[in-house]
Amino acid sequence: MKRGDRLHFIGIGGIGMSGLAQMCRDLGYIVTGSDRGYLQPENRRILDKLEQQDIRIYPQDGSFCQDERPDYLVYSTAVEEGNPDFVAGEGIPRLHRSEALEAAVAQSGAACTIAVSGSCGKSTVTAYLAETLVNLGCDPACLDGALVNRFISGSFAGNYRTGDGRFFVYEADESDRSLLRYHPDYAMVLNIGTDHYSKEELAEVFAAFLGNVRRGAVISREVAELLGDKVPPHLPVMIFEGAVGAAGERAVRRCFRTGQTDAVFVDGEAAELDAFSGDRPAFERSGAGNILRVLGAQHEDFRLESRRFLAELGDGALLELPQPGDHTALNALAVMTMLEMIGGFERAAVIDALSRFSGVWRRFDWHGTTASGARVYDDYAHNPEKIASAFAAAREICDGKILAVFQPHGYGPLGFMREELYQVLHQLLRREDEWLMLEPFYAGGTSSFKPTSEEVIAEYRERSGRNAFLAMPDREHLTDYLLLKSRPGDVILIMGARDNSLSDYARSLCAEPRF
């Protein structure tokens, strides 16, 4: 694989494949691709960007061979052997996505490569680290398994960012063990869950991955304890505490919510605020001044305030979080620890840079408010650990009940997580909350189509003795139910992976979309 070669990406619309395709195009390869979801509107946010970069996209029917044959077919583990492009491209050398990425990273010539892995949060932390470097005045390249809001611009979809050659931050996926191909300068292993393998199996995988790392690694306390003496003895390691409330220098003592004054109105006019009090400048955007005039207000009795989410670190420093949730604080702590390992950044500047993170598409995205007054959020959560994190974030901003909607990302994953998900929900759901489950998303390939969501929900209802578990046959019924049952102060949380239309669905619920 050398620059100038023709690469054809099978399944180019996938979040990982599309990012790598953009990187290869940026490095000077001639890139084409195919996708079975080529005509689906929810996939155009990525595919349109690729086409703007002169990446030609075909239906996934083997028709790409009618033009000039590529030098390599790039594929992921999700592509089955009978795929039409494999059949039409018989005899063309194949490259697994991880092989192509390994070669692309080497050809990028980055002076410092950082691979981010772990069972949960790796896409967000990859984005968080890259954007923090941008906020610190650096120009990093980044390849992510999610669309980074800050990096969506021009013809770039948001999961790839070109840089100046100093830093390259990328996500290393453990789901198919492909991370074992990579040899980064630095690595992060955030946690060990049960999304694809048992914790014991993942410990072996992550230990082998750390054996490939050249200069240093940042790992959570949980990972350190599970790996034990499997951590390579030659590798410098920094450990951060992976739970809020832990003690130590690299820990988050607590997370809390506080109010911040946005404006004070006096006699119907926005008053100038005292900067030394921490109040922000007053901007009248909601017509509050007119309301006060109608009411005849003659003295200061009206304030506009917003919620702030803060984390107290192990040394007593306060960090303003860009989003609520203990997991946000722990992600920030992991990024801080990596920047400490790399060196050359002032702590105060890092804390400020972390507070300005713009977030990641479909990672607790707020879409707006329904006609019934409920706030709608959308999240990629698809395993019990990620669902618990999204639920905890929703709890922090919810004044009523949580209507949690989950679409499993496959029948196999639903069966795999069935028991653990029940145990997590048994702890999460309060009396007024509800868990609404759609049928699993089916993207093609082989499947037993078991278990169904209806079967799982029936089991949960019987075991819990609660009516809070509901199976929804389709989105039309779900929409009617959500709009009927929700009230002001409630939170509607849409969760699920692989199906980009979930974000569009969340937005469709809003009478007042955020944008």
Secondary structure, DSSP 8 states (H G I E B T S, - for coil): --TT-EEEEETTTSHHHHHHHHHHHHHT-EEEEEETTTT-GGGHHHHHHHHHTT-EEEESSSGGGGS---SEEEE-TTS-TT-HHHHHTTTS-EEEHHHHHHHHHHHHT-SEEEEEE-SSSHHHHHHHHHHHHHHTT---EEE-SS-BGGG-BTTB-SSEE---SSEEEEE---TTSGGGG---SEEEE----SSSS-HHHHHHHHHHHHTT-SSEEEEEHHHHHHHGGGS-TTS-EEEE--STT--SSS-EEEEEEEEEEEEEEETTEEE---GGGT-------S-HHHHHHHHT--SS-EEEEEEEEEEEETTS-EEE-SS-SHHHHHHHHHHHHHHHHH----HHHHHHHHTT---BTTSSEEEEE-TTS-EEEEE---SHHHHHHHHHHHHHH-SS-EEEEEE-S-HHHHHHHHHHHHHHHHHH--TT-EEEE------SS-----S-HHHHHHHHHHHH--S-EEE-SSHHHHHHHHHHH--TT-EEEEEESS-THHHHHHHHT-SEE--
